[in-house]
Amino acid sequence: KVPHLSYVGDATIGVGTNIGAATIFVNYDGVEKHPTIVGDHVRIGSDTMLVAPVNIGDGAYTAAGSVITEDVPPGAIGVGRSKQRNVLGWVMRKRAGSKSAQAAEAKESKG
């Protein structure tokens, strides 16, 4: 059993490995299933997608929220995510009049 609402498909997981919450082993490409191999004492960060075929080496980590599409060597950390960008004023422009816009406007007017 893998806890934390994760999906593990066609994978080999080594001893002492921790699979973070909401991790998904993405193993089907629409035609075939592919394996993922996770080594010993690995730490998979929460909300990681491991896109097979991929190997995570012994003692490696993945950063939370990553989409891992390449092998992660032993002892390395795999980080596969974009930098966050905040688009200021988006709600007021695109969702004017909504409860979200009203809440944002009220907060802005209070300073």
Beta strands, then each sheet from edge to edge (+ up, - down):
strand 1: 11-13
strand 2: 18-19
strand 3: 24-26
strand 4: 36-38
strand 5: 43-44
strand 6: 49-51
strand 7: 54-56
strand 8: 61-62
strand 9: 67-68
strand 10: 77-78
sheet 1: 1+ 4+ 7+
sheet 2: 2+ 5+ 8+ 10+
sheet 3: 3+ 6+ 9+
end
